[in-house]
Amino acid sequence: MGEFDLIRRYFQRPAAAGVEVGVGDDCAVLLPTPGACWLVSSDMLVEGRHFLSTVDAARLGHKALAVNLSDLAACGATPRGFTLALALPRADEDWLAGFARGLLALADAHDCPLIGGDTTQGPLNICITVFGEAPPGQALLRSGARVGDDIWVSGRLGDARLALEVFRGTAALAGDGFEAVRAAMECPTPRVALGQALRGIATSALDVSDGLLGDLGHILAASGVGACINADALPRSAVLAAQPLALQRECGLAGGDDYELVFTAPPGAALPDVGIALTRIGRIEAEPGLRVVDGGGEPVVHGLRSFDHFAS
């Protein structure tokens, strides 16, 4: 199977609404919504760095797009399309069928068509660029947090990191519990609807991809503020809550791969109900830095840090 046969068989589809020219030409041609702003983000997944070689191909296809849609969610954007650059060691038809199935099912769920990209032979590497839209001046950014704002997080934190620790052999888990946290790691849910509903309400937002401490730190740096968060308030699953407290905190504070939204909003703000649990975990303060306390207000000494590709 040649390169162009591969593209036609697994990735070429009829042009979707808002796409004048999609896969199959030198460039895609999109029809932007009049007056809307474009939001663009890219993420790369490298085998052995971002995912295990044993991951199911359909789940990998899902996750490859999910992590990019999560960036659009963090900015309150409506997905419009994406490109895929894919390096493959070989053209394995069973793997390609599964990967395309997981990728395109999530794309269809968010009306986000594949509009182009590239394929080549090489070590397994997946790079996706997503395109989204938002009304002018309404995109959620990292730089708007204000002193006194509450800090919120969606869903639950830490399950993906717990699954990774099981794979590493540093935590023991089996049966349904392991399958639940493994699904969180391999098949995350981008909070696209929540991000859109937070436009005009949240003062800042970001998706938790490298760990809460580091990602919230990006908001603090961009906004020129500090914060205090309650480690015992972090939302966690029953599976994670059954683990030793030190492991719970490591997974929740520095785990990464959660793809939940952390956002700030004024006290008393009417938060949207889109069927996702929202938990208040702290408050923005004037004093620089990020302080972590327990449920009793006592400082938590942790020594944890979020993931960094060139420091981890």
C-alpha positions as CSV (number, residue, x, y, z in Angstrom):
1,M,0.0,0.0,0.0
2,G,1.5,3.3,-1.1
3,E,1.3,6.7,0.8
4,F,-1.6,8.1,-1.2
5,D,-3.5,4.8,-1.1
6,L,-3.1,4.9,2.7
7,I,-4.5,8.5,2.8
8,R,-7.4,7.7,0.6
9,R,-8.3,4.5,2.4
10,Y,-8.1,5.6,6.0
11,F,-8.3,9.4,6.1
12,Q,-10.0,11.0,3.1
13,R,-13.6,11.9,3.6
14,P,-16.1,14.2,1.8
15,A,-15.7,17.9,2.6
16,A,-17.6,18.9,5.7
17,A,-19.6,22.1,6.4
18,G,-17.3,25.1,6.5
19,V,-14.6,23.2,4.4
20,E,-14.5,24.2,0.8
21,V,-11.5,21.9,0.1
22,G,-10.3,19.2,2.5
23,V,-7.9,16.3,2.3
24,G,-6.4,15.7,-1.2
25,D,-5.0,19.1,-2.3
26,D,-1.9,21.1,-1.5
27,C,-3.9,23.2,1.0
28,A,-7.2,23.0,2.7
29,V,-9.7,25.8,2.1
30,L,-11.8,26.8,5.1
31,L,-14.8,29.1,5.2
32,P,-14.5,31.2,8.4
33,T,-17.5,32.4,10.3
34,P,-17.9,36.1,9.6
35,G,-16.4,38.1,12.5
36,A,-15.0,35.2,14.4
37,C,-11.4,34.9,15.6
38,W,-9.3,31.8,14.7
39,L,-7.7,29.8,17.5
40,V,-4.9,27.4,16.4
41,S,-2.9,24.9,18.5
42,S,-0.5,22.0,17.8
43,D,0.5,19.0,19.9
44,M,2.8,16.1,19.1
45,L,2.7,12.6,20.5
46,V,5.9,10.5,20.4
47,E,6.0,6.8,21.1
48,G,7.8,6.0,24.3
49,R,7.5,9.6,25.4
50,H,3.8,10.3,25.4
51,F,2.3,6.8,25.0
52,L,3.3,3.2,25.4
53,S,3.9,0.9,22.4
54,T,1.2,-1.4,23.8
55,V,-1.7,1.1,23.6
56,D,-4.7,0.1,21.6
57,A,-4.6,1.9,18.2
58,A,-8.2,3.2,18.5
59,R,-7.5,4.7,21.9
60,L,-4.3,6.3,20.6
61,G,-6.3,7.9,17.7
62,H,-8.8,9.2,20.2
63,K,-6.1,10.6,22.5
64,A,-4.1,12.2,19.7
65,L,-7.1,14.4,18.8
66,A,-8.4,14.7,22.4
67,V,-5.3,16.4,23.7
68,N,-5.6,19.0,20.9
69,L,-9.3,19.6,21.4
70,S,-8.5,20.1,25.0
71,D,-6.4,23.1,24.1
72,L,-9.4,24.6,22.2
73,A,-11.6,23.8,25.2
74,A,-9.2,25.7,27.5
75,C,-9.7,28.8,25.3
76,G,-13.4,28.4,24.9
77,A,-13.2,27.7,21.2
78,T,-15.6,25.9,18.9
79,P,-13.6,23.3,16.8
80,R,-13.6,23.8,13.1
81,G,-11.0,21.3,11.7
82,F,-7.6,19.7,12.1
83,T,-4.6,18.5,10.2
84,L,-2.7,15.2,10.9
85,A,1.0,14.7,10.3
86,L,1.8,11.0,10.8
87,A,5.1,9.1,10.8
88,L,4.7,5.4,10.7
89,P,7.4,2.6,10.9
90,R,5.3,0.7,8.3
91,A,1.8,0.7,6.9
92,D,0.1,-1.8,9.2
93,E,-3.5,-2.0,7.9
94,D,-5.0,-3.3,11.2
95,W,-3.3,-0.6,13.2
96,L,-4.3,2.1,10.7
97,A,-7.9,1.0,10.7
98,G,-8.1,1.1,14.5
99,F,-6.2,4.5,14.7
100,A,-8.5,6.1,12.1
101,R,-11.6,4.7,13.8
102,G,-10.7,6.3,17.2
103,L,-9.5,9.5,15.6
104,L,-12.4,10.1,13.3
105,A,-15.1,9.0,15.9
106,L,-14.0,11.8,18.2
107,A,-13.7,14.2,15.3
108,D,-17.3,13.5,14.3
109,A,-18.5,13.9,17.9
110,H,-17.1,17.5,17.9
111,D,-17.9,18.4,14.2
112,C,-14.1,18.8,13.7
113,P,-13.2,17.3,10.3
114,L,-9.8,16.2,9.2
115,I,-8.8,18.7,6.5
116,G,-5.2,17.7,5.5
117,G,-1.8,16.8,6.7
118,D,1.1,14.5,5.8
119,T,2.4,11.0,6.1
120,T,5.9,9.6,6.1
121,Q,7.9,6.6,7.1
122,G,9.8,6.8,10.4
123,P,9.5,6.2,14.2
124,L,5.8,6.5,15.3
125,N,5.0,10.1,15.8
126,I,1.7,11.9,15.6
127,C,1.3,15.7,15.2
128,I,-2.1,17.3,15.1
129,T,-2.9,21.0,14.5
130,V,-6.5,22.1,15.4
131,F,-8.4,25.1,14.2
132,G,-11.2,26.7,16.2
133,E,-13.2,29.8,16.4
134,A,-14.5,32.2,19.1
135,P,-16.3,35.5,19.1
136,P,-13.9,38.5,19.2
137,G,-12.6,39.3,22.7
138,Q,-14.2,36.2,24.2
139,A,-11.4,33.6,24.0
140,L,-10.3,32.4,27.4
141,L,-6.7,33.1,28.1
142,R,-4.1,32.4,30.9
143,S,-3.6,36.1,31.7
144,G,-7.0,37.3,33.2
145,A,-6.9,35.9,36.8
146,R,-7.6,38.6,39.4
147,V,-6.9,38.7,43.1
148,G,-9.9,37.3,44.9
149,D,-11.0,35.0,42.1
150,D,-11.9,31.4,43.0
151,I,-9.9,28.6,41.4
152,W,-12.0,25.7,40.0
153,V,-11.2,22.4,38.3
154,S,-13.4,20.1,36.3
155,G,-13.9,16.4,36.6
156,R,-11.3,14.5,38.6
157,L,-7.5,14.6,38.8
158,G,-4.8,12.0,39.1
159,D,-6.2,8.8,37.6
160,A,-3.9,9.0,34.5
161,R,-0.8,9.3,36.7
162,L,-1.9,6.5,38.9
163,A,-2.2,4.3,35.7
164,L,1.3,5.3,34.7
165,E,2.6,4.4,38.2
166,V,1.0,0.9,37.8
167,F,2.7,0.5,34.4
168,R,6.0,1.6,36.0
169,G,5.6,-1.0,38.8
170,T,5.5,1.6,41.6
171,A,1.8,1.1,42.4
172,A,-0.3,-2.0,42.6
173,L,-3.7,-2.1,41.1
174,A,-5.7,-4.7,39.2
175,G,-9.1,-5.6,37.8
176,D,-11.8,-2.9,37.3
177,G,-9.8,-0.3,39.2
178,F,-6.8,-0.6,36.9
179,E,-9.0,-0.5,33.8
180,A,-10.8,2.6,35.0
181,V,-7.5,4.6,35.5
182,R,-6.0,3.2,32.4
183,A,-9.0,4.5,30.4
184,A,-8.4,7.9,32.0
185,M,-4.8,7.8,30.8
186,E,-5.4,6.4,27.3
187,C,-8.8,7.9,26.4
188,P,-9.3,11.4,28.0
189,T,-12.4,13.5,27.4
190,P,-11.8,17.0,26.1
191,R,-14.0,19.5,27.9
192,V,-15.1,21.4,24.8
193,A,-18.6,22.2,25.9
194,L,-17.5,23.4,29.3
195,G,-14.9,25.7,27.7
196,Q,-17.5,27.3,25.5
197,A,-19.9,27.7,28.4
198,L,-17.2,29.5,30.4
199,R,-16.8,32.3,27.9
200,G,-17.8,35.5,29.7
201,I,-17.6,33.9,33.1
202,A,-14.1,32.6,33.7
203,T,-11.3,35.2,34.0
204,S,-8.6,32.7,32.9
205,A,-8.4,29.0,32.0
206,L,-6.0,26.3,31.0
207,D,-6.1,22.5,30.5
208,V,-4.3,20.3,32.9
209,S,-1.8,18.4,30.7
210,D,1.5,18.5,32.6
211,G,0.2,18.5,36.2
212,L,-1.9,21.0,38.2
213,L,1.1,22.7,40.0
214,G,2.8,23.6,36.8
215,D,-0.2,24.3,34.7
216,L,-1.8,26.6,37.3
217,G,1.6,28.2,37.7
218,H,1.3,29.2,34.0
219,I,-1.9,31.1,34.8
220,L,-0.3,32.8,37.8
221,A,2.8,33.9,35.8
222,A,0.7,35.2,32.9
223,S,-1.7,37.0,35.2
224,G,1.0,38.4,37.6
225,V,-0.7,36.9,40.7
226,G,-0.3,34.2,43.3
227,A,-2.6,31.5,44.7
228,C,-3.3,29.1,47.5
229,I,-4.9,25.7,46.9
230,N,-6.2,23.0,49.2
231,A,-4.6,19.7,48.4
232,D,-7.4,17.8,50.2
233,A,-10.1,19.5,48.0
234,L,-8.7,18.1,44.8
235,P,-11.4,15.9,43.2
236,R,-10.3,12.3,42.9
237,S,-11.9,9.0,42.0
238,A,-12.6,6.3,44.6
239,V,-9.8,4.3,43.1
240,L,-7.2,7.0,43.7
241,A,-8.8,7.9,47.1
242,A,-8.0,4.3,48.2
243,Q,-4.2,4.9,47.7
244,P,-1.8,6.2,50.3
245,L,-2.1,9.9,50.8
246,A,1.4,10.7,49.5
247,L,0.5,9.0,46.2
248,Q,-2.9,10.7,46.0
249,R,-1.2,14.1,46.3
250,E,1.5,13.2,43.8
251,C,-1.0,12.1,41.2
252,G,-3.4,15.0,41.8
253,L,-0.9,17.8,42.1
254,A,1.8,16.8,39.6
255,G,0.3,13.9,37.6
256,G,-0.6,15.4,34.3
257,D,-2.5,13.8,31.4
258,D,-5.8,14.7,33.1
259,Y,-7.0,17.1,30.3
260,E,-9.4,18.7,32.8
261,L,-9.9,22.5,32.8
262,V,-8.5,24.6,35.7
263,F,-10.0,28.1,35.6
264,T,-10.6,31.2,37.7
265,A,-13.8,33.1,38.2
266,P,-15.1,35.8,40.5
267,P,-16.6,34.7,43.9
268,G,-20.3,33.9,43.4
269,A,-20.1,33.6,39.7
270,A,-22.9,31.6,38.1
271,L,-21.0,28.6,36.7
272,P,-22.5,26.7,33.8
273,D,-24.0,23.2,34.2
274,V,-22.9,21.1,31.3
275,G,-23.0,17.8,33.2
276,I,-19.4,18.0,34.5
277,A,-18.6,18.2,38.2
278,L,-16.8,21.5,39.1
279,T,-14.7,21.7,42.3
280,R,-13.4,24.9,44.0
281,I,-9.8,24.2,45.1
282,G,-8.5,27.6,46.1
283,R,-8.2,31.3,45.6
284,I,-6.1,33.8,43.7
285,E,-3.9,36.0,46.0
286,A,-1.7,39.1,45.5
287,E,1.4,37.4,47.0
288,P,3.4,35.8,44.2
289,G,3.8,32.0,44.2
290,L,1.6,29.0,44.6
291,R,1.0,27.8,48.2
292,V,-0.5,24.4,48.9
293,V,-2.3,23.7,52.2
294,D,-4.3,20.8,53.6
295,G,-7.9,20.8,54.7
296,G,-7.0,22.4,58.0
297,G,-5.1,25.2,56.4
298,E,-1.7,23.8,57.3
299,P,1.1,24.1,54.7
300,V,1.8,20.9,52.6
301,V,5.5,20.3,52.1
302,H,5.6,18.3,48.9
303,G,8.7,18.8,46.7
304,L,6.6,17.9,43.6
305,R,6.8,19.5,40.2
306,S,5.0,19.0,36.9
307,F,6.2,17.3,33.8
308,D,8.8,19.1,31.6
309,H,10.1,17.5,28.5
310,F,13.6,18.8,28.9
311,A,13.9,18.6,32.7
312,S,12.1,15.3,33.5
